Amino acid sequence: MKAQVTRDTAPELALRRELHRRGLRYRVNHRPEPDLRVTADVVFTRRKVAVFVDGCFWHRCPEHATAPHANATWWAEKLQRTVDRDRAADTALSQRGWTVIRIWEHTKPPGGADTVEHALTAADRAV
Ligand SMILES: [Zn+2]
């Protein structure tokens, strides 16, 4: 099972609906940089804002991360690799001028959309 394989989860769809309702248009499940093996959930190409909706379990949300008891070591290493991959992706994208937004799946869509809109406004000012 790959952490990145889950697409179009309910929290992603809820955020996308909220962004769309606010008149924002974006690409879905898109690679911000074609040569980087990183797919963001929502991408604003012109303003270079990449949004990831991170699952609380897989990406180890500080509020909801749980540690399975069975195969504890294996899980700990697997989940740590996911987190390491997240941070590496953040760094790689930032170095190419992207604003990376990570929203926990537990975030209510209005709050998540506010965060995205804020980043878009900041990106507009930077252009
Ligand atoms: Zn959470």
Backbone and ligand atoms as CSV (ligand in chain L), in Angstrom:
chain,resi,resn,atom,element,x,y,z
A,1,MET,N,N,0.845,-1.200,0.000
A,1,MET,CA,C,0.000,0.000,0.000
A,1,MET,C,C,0.879,1.247,0.000
A,2,LYS,N,N,0.596,2.143,-0.891
A,2,LYS,CA,C,1.380,3.379,-0.964
A,2,LYS,C,C,0.579,4.534,-0.377
A,3,ALA,N,N,1.251,5.352,0.395
A,3,ALA,CA,C,0.559,6.462,1.056
A,3,ALA,C,C,-0.057,7.410,0.031
A,4,GLN,N,N,0.645,7.623,-1.080
A,4,GLN,CA,C,0.183,8.630,-2.044
A,4,GLN,C,C,-0.899,8.106,-2.975
A,5,VAL,N,N,-1.241,6.857,-2.816
A,5,VAL,CA,C,-2.158,6.266,-3.770
A,5,VAL,C,C,-3.593,6.751,-3.569
A,6,THR,N,N,-3.903,7.172,-2.356
A,6,THR,CA,C,-5.272,7.592,-2.093
A,6,THR,C,C,-5.530,8.971,-2.682
A,7,ARG,N,N,-6.406,9.013,-3.647
A,7,ARG,CA,C,-6.771,10.257,-4.329
A,7,ARG,C,C,-8.250,10.494,-4.118
A,8,ASP,N,N,-8.605,11.762,-4.199
A,8,ASP,CA,C,-10.022,12.115,-4.151
A,8,ASP,C,C,-10.696,11.581,-2.891
A,9,THR,N,N,-10.015,11.738,-1.764
A,9,THR,CA,C,-10.631,11.362,-0.498
A,9,THR,C,C,-11.713,12.386,-0.152
A,10,ALA,N,N,-12.563,12.027,0.777
A,10,ALA,CA,C,-13.660,12.927,1.157
A,10,ALA,C,C,-13.155,14.310,1.588
A,11,PRO,N,N,-12.095,14.383,2.414
A,11,PRO,CA,C,-11.606,15.723,2.789
A,11,PRO,C,C,-11.088,16.522,1.592
A,12,GLU,N,N,-10.461,15.834,0.616
A,12,GLU,CA,C,-10.002,16.531,-0.595
A,12,GLU,C,C,-11.182,17.079,-1.377
A,13,LEU,N,N,-12.177,16.231,-1.560
A,13,LEU,CA,C,-13.351,16.650,-2.338
A,13,LEU,C,C,-14.052,17.821,-1.669
A,14,ALA,N,N,-14.132,17.774,-0.330
A,14,ALA,CA,C,-14.806,18.853,0.400
A,14,ALA,C,C,-14.054,20.170,0.222
A,15,LEU,N,N,-12.732,20.108,0.284
A,15,LEU,CA,C,-11.942,21.328,0.103
A,15,LEU,C,C,-12.094,21.853,-1.329
A,16,ARG,N,N,-12.022,20.936,-2.295
A,16,ARG,CA,C,-12.151,21.354,-3.693
A,16,ARG,C,C,-13.499,22.003,-3.952
A,17,ARG,N,N,-14.536,21.418,-3.367
A,17,ARG,CA,C,-15.874,22.009,-3.543
A,17,ARG,C,C,-15.925,23.425,-2.977
A,18,GLU,N,N,-15.312,23.600,-1.814
A,18,GLU,CA,C,-15.318,24.913,-1.172
A,18,GLU,C,C,-14.519,25.925,-2.004
A,19,LEU,N,N,-13.380,25.503,-2.523
A,19,LEU,CA,C,-12.562,26.408,-3.351
A,19,LEU,C,C,-13.324,26.788,-4.613
A,20,HIS,N,N,-13.973,25.799,-5.200
A,20,HIS,CA,C,-14.732,26.031,-6.425
A,20,HIS,C,C,-15.890,26.991,-6.168
A,21,ARG,N,N,-16.542,26.787,-5.031
A,21,ARG,CA,C,-17.658,27.649,-4.649
A,21,ARG,C,C,-17.208,29.108,-4.525
A,22,ARG,N,N,-15.944,29.289,-4.138
A,22,ARG,CA,C,-15.402,30.647,-3.996
A,22,ARG,C,C,-14.877,31.207,-5.313
A,23,GLY,N,N,-15.110,30.468,-6.384
A,23,GLY,CA,C,-14.739,30.972,-7.704
A,23,GLY,C,C,-13.302,30.682,-8.096
A,24,LEU,N,N,-12.626,29.864,-7.335
A,24,LEU,CA,C,-11.238,29.537,-7.651
A,24,LEU,C,C,-11.200,28.367,-8.630
A,25,ARG,N,N,-10.238,28.403,-9.517
A,25,ARG,CA,C,-10.070,27.324,-10.487
A,25,ARG,C,C,-8.650,26.807,-10.386
A,26,TYR,N,N,-8.500,25.497,-10.533
A,26,TYR,CA,C,-7.231,24.851,-10.201
A,26,TYR,C,C,-7.137,23.527,-10.925
A,27,ARG,N,N,-5.948,22.956,-10.888
A,27,ARG,CA,C,-5.766,21.614,-11.396
A,27,ARG,C,C,-5.809,20.642,-10.234
A,28,VAL,N,N,-6.249,19.427,-10.526
A,28,VAL,CA,C,-6.428,18.405,-9.494
A,28,VAL,C,C,-5.440,17.264,-9.741
A,29,ASN,N,N,-4.840,16.748,-8.671
A,29,ASN,CA,C,-3.894,15.622,-8.773
A,29,ASN,C,C,-2.872,15.888,-9.876
A,30,HIS,N,N,-2.140,16.944,-9.696
A,30,HIS,CA,C,-1.261,17.465,-10.733
A,30,HIS,C,C,0.168,17.542,-10.212
A,31,ARG,N,N,1.128,17.293,-11.109
A,31,ARG,CA,C,2.531,17.438,-10.730
A,31,ARG,C,C,2.948,18.889,-10.946
A,32,PRO,N,N,3.262,19.605,-9.875
A,32,PRO,CA,C,3.665,21.012,-10.037
A,32,PRO,C,C,4.894,21.141,-10.932
A,33,GLU,N,N,5.850,20.251,-10.779
A,33,GLU,CA,C,7.055,20.237,-11.606
A,33,GLU,C,C,7.110,18.843,-12.231
A,34,PRO,N,N,6.982,18.794,-13.556
A,34,PRO,CA,C,6.865,17.467,-14.200
A,34,PRO,C,C,8.002,16.509,-13.876
A,35,ASP,N,N,9.198,17.033,-13.640
A,35,ASP,CA,C,10.322,16.124,-13.396
A,35,ASP,C,C,10.462,15.718,-11.929
A,36,LEU,N,N,9.659,16.307,-11.060
A,36,LEU,CA,C,9.666,15.869,-9.659
A,36,LEU,C,C,8.526,14.873,-9.478
A,37,ARG,N,N,8.811,13.808,-8.771
A,37,ARG,CA,C,7.778,12.787,-8.587
A,37,ARG,C,C,6.884,13.154,-7.414
A,38,VAL,N,N,6.269,14.306,-7.534
A,38,VAL,CA,C,5.403,14.824,-6.479
A,38,VAL,C,C,4.083,15.239,-7.115
A,39,THR,N,N,2.997,14.695,-6.649
A,39,THR,CA,C,1.679,15.066,-7.134
A,39,THR,C,C,0.932,15.772,-6.013
A,40,ALA,N,N,0.518,16.999,-6.295
A,40,ALA,CA,C,-0.243,17.752,-5.294
A,40,ALA,C,C,-1.730,17.521,-5.543
A,41,ASP,N,N,-2.521,17.710,-4.506
A,41,ASP,CA,C,-3.958,17.468,-4.621
A,41,ASP,C,C,-4.660,18.596,-5.382
A,42,VAL,N,N,-4.230,19.821,-5.130
A,42,VAL,CA,C,-4.801,20.992,-5.803
A,42,VAL,C,C,-3.633,21.893,-6.183
A,43,VAL,N,N,-3.601,22.324,-7.454
A,43,VAL,CA,C,-2.463,23.122,-7.919
A,43,VAL,C,C,-2.951,24.371,-8.641
A,44,PHE,N,N,-2.403,25.508,-8.243
A,44,PHE,CA,C,-2.647,26.777,-8.931
A,44,PHE,C,C,-1.372,27.098,-9.698
A,45,THR,N,N,-1.378,26.797,-10.981
A,45,THR,CA,C,-0.124,26.813,-11.747
A,45,THR,C,C,0.451,28.224,-11.902
A,46,ARG,N,N,-0.382,29.209,-12.241
A,46,ARG,CA,C,0.151,30.542,-12.503
A,46,ARG,C,C,0.770,31.145,-11.249
A,47,ARG,N,N,0.068,30.969,-10.134
A,47,ARG,CA,C,0.556,31.573,-8.884
A,47,ARG,C,C,1.494,30.658,-8.115
A,48,LYS,N,N,1.709,29.472,-8.684
A,48,LYS,CA,C,2.645,28.511,-8.095
A,48,LYS,C,C,2.327,28.212,-6.625
A,49,VAL,N,N,1.090,27.812,-6.413
A,49,VAL,CA,C,0.672,27.371,-5.082
A,49,VAL,C,C,0.241,25.905,-5.195
A,50,ALA,N,N,0.875,25.051,-4.419
A,50,ALA,CA,C,0.559,23.615,-4.429
A,50,ALA,C,C,-0.045,23.241,-3.075
A,51,VAL,N,N,-1.206,22.589,-3.129
A,51,VAL,CA,C,-1.936,22.253,-1.910
A,51,VAL,C,C,-1.987,20.733,-1.737
A,52,PHE,N,N,-1.659,20.294,-0.547
A,52,PHE,CA,C,-1.755,18.881,-0.203
A,52,PHE,C,C,-2.736,18.738,0.953
A,53,VAL,N,N,-3.651,17.816,0.802
A,53,VAL,CA,C,-4.532,17.479,1.931
A,53,VAL,C,C,-3.952,16.202,2.536
A,54,ASP,N,N,-3.431,16.321,3.727
A,54,ASP,CA,C,-2.717,15.208,4.338
A,54,ASP,C,C,-3.603,14.432,5.303
A,55,GLY,N,N,-3.644,13.135,5.100
A,55,GLY,CA,C,-4.402,12.278,6.007
A,55,GLY,C,C,-3.739,12.239,7.383
A,56,CYS,N,N,-4.573,12.284,8.422
A,56,CYS,CA,C,-4.054,12.371,9.791
A,56,CYS,C,C,-3.216,11.139,10.156
A,57,PHE,N,N,-3.638,9.978,9.714
A,57,PHE,CA,C,-2.888,8.765,10.047
A,57,PHE,C,C,-1.586,8.682,9.256
A,58,TRP,N,N,-1.681,8.727,7.952
A,58,TRP,CA,C,-0.505,8.529,7.099
A,58,TRP,C,C,0.560,9.591,7.289
A,59,HIS,N,N,0.119,10.813,7.490
A,59,HIS,CA,C,1.086,11.922,7.551
A,59,HIS,C,C,1.352,12.364,8.989
A,60,ARG,N,N,0.797,11.625,9.939
A,60,ARG,CA,C,1.096,11.800,11.354
A,60,ARG,C,C,0.722,13.175,11.891
A,61,CYS,N,N,-0.537,13.466,11.777
A,61,CYS,CA,C,-1.067,14.682,12.364
A,61,CYS,C,C,-0.777,14.690,13.869
A,62,PRO,N,N,-0.312,15.829,14.396
A,62,PRO,CA,C,0.014,15.864,15.822
A,62,PRO,C,C,-1.184,15.598,16.727
A,63,GLU,N,N,-2.390,15.844,16.236
A,63,GLU,CA,C,-3.576,15.633,17.070
A,63,GLU,C,C,-4.117,14.206,16.986
A,64,HIS,N,N,-4.009,13.592,15.807
A,64,HIS,CA,C,-4.700,12.319,15.598
A,64,HIS,C,C,-3.803,11.146,15.197
A,65,ALA,N,N,-2.504,11.360,15.120
A,65,ALA,CA,C,-1.637,10.254,14.716
A,65,ALA,C,C,-1.783,9.117,15.728
A,66,THR,N,N,-1.923,7.904,15.225
A,66,THR,CA,C,-1.996,6.747,16.096
A,66,THR,C,C,-0.895,5.783,15.690
A,67,ALA,N,N,-0.444,4.990,16.611
A,67,ALA,CA,C,0.605,4.020,16.329
A,67,ALA,C,C,0.015,2.627,16.448
A,68,PRO,N,N,-0.107,1.927,15.322
A,68,PRO,CA,C,-0.642,0.566,15.392
A,68,PRO,C,C,0.222,-0.316,16.306
A,69,HIS,N,N,-0.422,-1.185,17.072
A,69,HIS,CA,C,0.324,-2.035,17.999
A,69,HIS,C,C,0.977,-3.210,17.270
A,70,ALA,N,N,0.237,-3.783,16.334
A,70,ALA,CA,C,0.821,-4.897,15.583
A,70,ALA,C,C,1.889,-4.361,14.638
A,71,ASN,N,N,3.017,-5.032,14.553
A,71,ASN,CA,C,4.114,-4.604,13.678
A,71,ASN,C,C,4.506,-3.153,13.936
A,72,ALA,N,N,4.633,-2.806,15.207
A,72,ALA,CA,C,4.837,-1.404,15.580
A,72,ALA,C,C,6.071,-0.790,14.925
A,73,THR,N,N,7.162,-1.526,14.898
A,73,THR,CA,C,8.400,-0.979,14.338
A,73,THR,C,C,8.250,-0.740,12.845
A,74,TRP,N,N,7.669,-1.712,12.172
A,74,TRP,CA,C,7.467,-1.598,10.726
A,74,TRP,C,C,6.612,-0.373,10.420
A,75,TRP,N,N,5.531,-0.203,11.165
A,75,TRP,CA,C,4.658,0.946,10.933
A,75,TRP,C,C,5.365,2.263,11.226
A,76,ALA,N,N,6.102,2.282,12.330
A,76,ALA,CA,C,6.794,3.523,12.698
A,76,ALA,C,C,7.736,3.951,11.578
A,77,GLU,N,N,8.462,2.973,11.018
A,77,GLU,CA,C,9.414,3.304,9.948
A,77,GLU,C,C,8.680,3.733,8.683
A,78,LYS,N,N,7.608,3.029,8.384
A,78,LYS,CA,C,6.850,3.334,7.170
A,78,LYS,C,C,6.264,4.750,7.246
A,79,LEU,N,N,5.660,5.057,8.383
A,79,LEU,CA,C,5.034,6.373,8.522
A,79,LEU,C,C,6.094,7.475,8.559
A,80,GLN,N,N,7.236,7.175,9.157
A,80,GLN,CA,C,8.308,8.170,9.181
A,80,GLN,C,C,8.800,8.447,7.757
A,81,ARG,N,N,8.861,7.407,6.935
A,81,ARG,CA,C,9.283,7.615,5.544
A,81,ARG,C,C,8.307,8.540,4.816
A,82,THR,N,N,7.020,8.367,5.108
A,82,THR,CA,C,6.024,9.238,4.478
A,82,THR,C,C,6.260,10.696,4.884
A,83,VAL,N,N,6.490,10.898,6.182
A,83,VAL,CA,C,6.718,12.261,6.670
A,83,VAL,C,C,8.004,12.830,6.060
A,84,ASP,N,N,9.039,12.003,5.990
A,84,ASP,CA,C,10.302,12.458,5.382
A,84,ASP,C,C,10.095,12.848,3.925
A,85,ARG,N,N,9.289,12.039,3.222
A,85,ARG,CA,C,9.016,12.312,1.811
A,85,ARG,C,C,8.238,13.631,1.676
A,86,ASP,N,N,7.320,13.859,2.607
A,86,ASP,CA,C,6.560,15.120,2.597
A,86,ASP,C,C,7.504,16.318,2.710
A,87,ARG,N,N,8.423,16.234,3.684
A,87,ARG,CA,C,9.318,17.373,3.919
A,87,ARG,C,C,10.252,17.559,2.721
A,88,ALA,N,N,10.702,16.449,2.110
A,88,ALA,CA,C,11.574,16.548,0.943
A,88,ALA,C,C,10.822,17.200,-0.216
A,89,ALA,N,N,9.556,16.847,-0.371
A,89,ALA,CA,C,8.740,17.442,-1.437
A,89,ALA,C,C,8.553,18.940,-1.181
A,90,ASP,N,N,8.299,19.289,0.083
A,90,ASP,CA,C,8.131,20.707,0.435
A,90,ASP,C,C,9.382,21.493,0.047
A,91,THR,N,N,10.538,20.943,0.401
A,91,THR,CA,C,11.801,21.623,0.131
A,91,THR,C,C,12.037,21.764,-1.369
A,92,ALA,N,N,11.829,20.656,-2.099
A,92,ALA,CA,C,12.089,20.669,-3.544
A,92,ALA,C,C,11.188,21.687,-4.245
A,93,LEU,N,N,9.923,21.726,-3.852
A,93,LEU,CA,C,8.990,22.668,-4.490
A,93,LEU,C,C,9.318,24.114,-4.098
A,94,SER,N,N,9.621,24.323,-2.834
A,94,SER,CA,C,9.961,25.677,-2.375
A,94,SER,C,C,11.167,26.216,-3.122
A,95,GLN,N,N,12.129,25.334,-3.351
A,95,GLN,CA,C,13.345,25.771,-4.047
A,95,GLN,C,C,13.047,26.217,-5.474
A,96,ARG,N,N,11.933,25.737,-6.020
A,96,ARG,CA,C,11.563,26.152,-7.380
A,96,ARG,C,C,10.494,27.229,-7.370
A,97,GLY,N,N,10.314,27.860,-6.240
A,97,GLY,CA,C,9.442,29.026,-6.184
A,97,GLY,C,C,7.985,28.734,-5.862
A,98,TRP,N,N,7.709,27.501,-5.448
A,98,TRP,CA,C,6.329,27.162,-5.115
A,98,TRP,C,C,6.019,27.478,-3.658
A,99,THR,N,N,4.795,27.899,-3.422
A,99,THR,CA,C,4.265,27.972,-2.065
A,99,THR,C,C,3.563,26.648,-1.797
A,100,VAL,N,N,3.980,25.957,-0.763
A,100,VAL,CA,C,3.397,24.656,-0.440
A,100,VAL,C,C,2.456,24.812,0.756
A,101,ILE,N,N,1.223,24.398,0.555
A,101,ILE,CA,C,0.224,24.458,1.618
A,101,ILE,C,C,-0.152,23.032,1.989
A,102,ARG,N,N,-0.067,22.727,3.248
A,102,ARG,CA,C,-0.500,21.406,3.717
A,102,ARG,C,C,-1.664,21.583,4.677
A,103,ILE,N,N,-2.729,20.888,4.378
A,103,ILE,CA,C,-3.944,20.997,5.181
A,103,ILE,C,C,-4.272,19.614,5.726
A,104,TRP,N,N,-4.418,19.533,7.020
A,104,TRP,CA,C,-4.773,18.236,7.618
A,104,TRP,C,C,-6.198,17.867,7.221
A,105,GLU,N,N,-6.402,16.586,7.071
A,105,GLU,CA,C,-7.744,16.138,6.681
A,105,GLU,C,C,-8.798,16.504,7.724
A,106,HIS,N,N,-8.365,16.769,8.966
A,106,HIS,CA,C,-9.352,17.103,10.003
A,106,HIS,C,C,-9.778,18.582,9.925
A,107,THR,N,N,-9.122,19.363,9.078
A,107,THR,CA,C,-9.463,20.784,8.974
A,107,THR,C,C,-10.788,20.947,8.241
A,108,LYS,N,N,-11.678,21.731,8.807
A,108,LYS,CA,C,-12.977,21.959,8.148
A,108,LYS,C,C,-12.742,22.742,6.849
A,109,PRO,N,N,-13.504,22.418,5.798
A,109,PRO,CA,C,-13.253,23.036,4.484
A,109,PRO,C,C,-13.179,24.566,4.499
A,110,PRO,N,N,-14.033,25.285,5.232
A,110,PRO,CA,C,-13.892,26.751,5.182
A,110,PRO,C,C,-12.519,27.206,5.684
A,111,GLY,N,N,-12.037,26.575,6.737
A,111,GLY,CA,C,-10.725,26.933,7.272
A,111,GLY,C,C,-9.612,26.610,6.283
A,112,GLY,N,N,-9.693,25.448,5.664
A,112,GLY,CA,C,-8.699,25.063,4.673
A,112,GLY,C,C,-8.711,26.000,3.480
A,113,ALA,N,N,-9.905,26.352,3.029
A,113,ALA,CA,C,-10.027,27.249,1.877
A,113,ALA,C,C,-9.503,28.638,2.225
A,114,ASP,N,N,-9.721,29.074,3.463
A,114,ASP,CA,C,-9.170,30.368,3.892
A,114,ASP,C,C,-7.644,30.357,3.786
A,115,THR,N,N,-7.043,29.266,4.231
A,115,THR,CA,C,-5.581,29.142,4.175
A,115,THR,C,C,-5.095,29.222,2.725
A,116,VAL,N,N,-5.807,28.539,1.833
A,116,VAL,CA,C,-5.420,28.547,0.422
A,116,VAL,C,C,-5.582,29.947,-0.164
A,117,GLU,N,N,-6.707,30.579,0.133
A,117,GLU,CA,C,-6.944,31.929,-0.403
A,117,GLU,C,C,-5.883,32.911,0.081
A,118,HIS,N,N,-5.502,32.766,1.322
A,118,HIS,CA,C,-4.471,33.632,1.889
A,118,HIS,C,C,-3.158,33.464,1.111
A,119,ALA,N,N,-2.809,32.218,0.827
A,119,ALA,CA,C,-1.575,31.955,0.076
A,119,ALA,C,C,-1.650,32.510,-1.347
A,120,LEU,N,N,-2.839,32.406,-1.951
A,120,LEU,CA,C,-3.008,32.922,-3.309
A,120,LEU,C,C,-2.863,34.445,-3.326
A,121,THR,N,N,-3.435,35.090,-2.320
A,121,THR,CA,C,-3.323,36.549,-2.235
A,121,THR,C,C,-1.870,36.955,-2.065
A,122,ALA,N,N,-1.155,36.237,-1.216
A,122,ALA,CA,C,0.266,36.527,-1.006
A,122,ALA,C,C,1.050,36.314,-2.296
A,123,ALA,N,N,0.701,35.257,-3.033
A,123,ALA,CA,C,1.399,34.961,-4.292
A,123,ALA,C,C,1.125,36.055,-5.316
A,124,ASP,N,N,-0.096,36.570,-5.320
A,124,ASP,CA,C,-0.457,37.664,-6.233
A,124,ASP,C,C,0.406,38.891,-5.960
A,125,ARG,N,N,0.566,39.181,-4.666
A,125,ARG,CA,C,1.360,40.353,-4.301
A,125,ARG,C,C,2.807,40.186,-4.703
A,126,ALA,N,N,3.293,38.943,-4.680
A,126,ALA,CA,C,4.705,38.684,-4.980
A,126,ALA,C,C,4.999,38.808,-6.466
A,127,VAL,N,N,3.962,38.621,-7.305
A,127,VAL,CA,C,4.183,38.630,-8.768
A,127,VAL,C,C,4.472,40.047,-9.244
L,1,ZN,ZN,ZN,-5.759,15.271,12.471
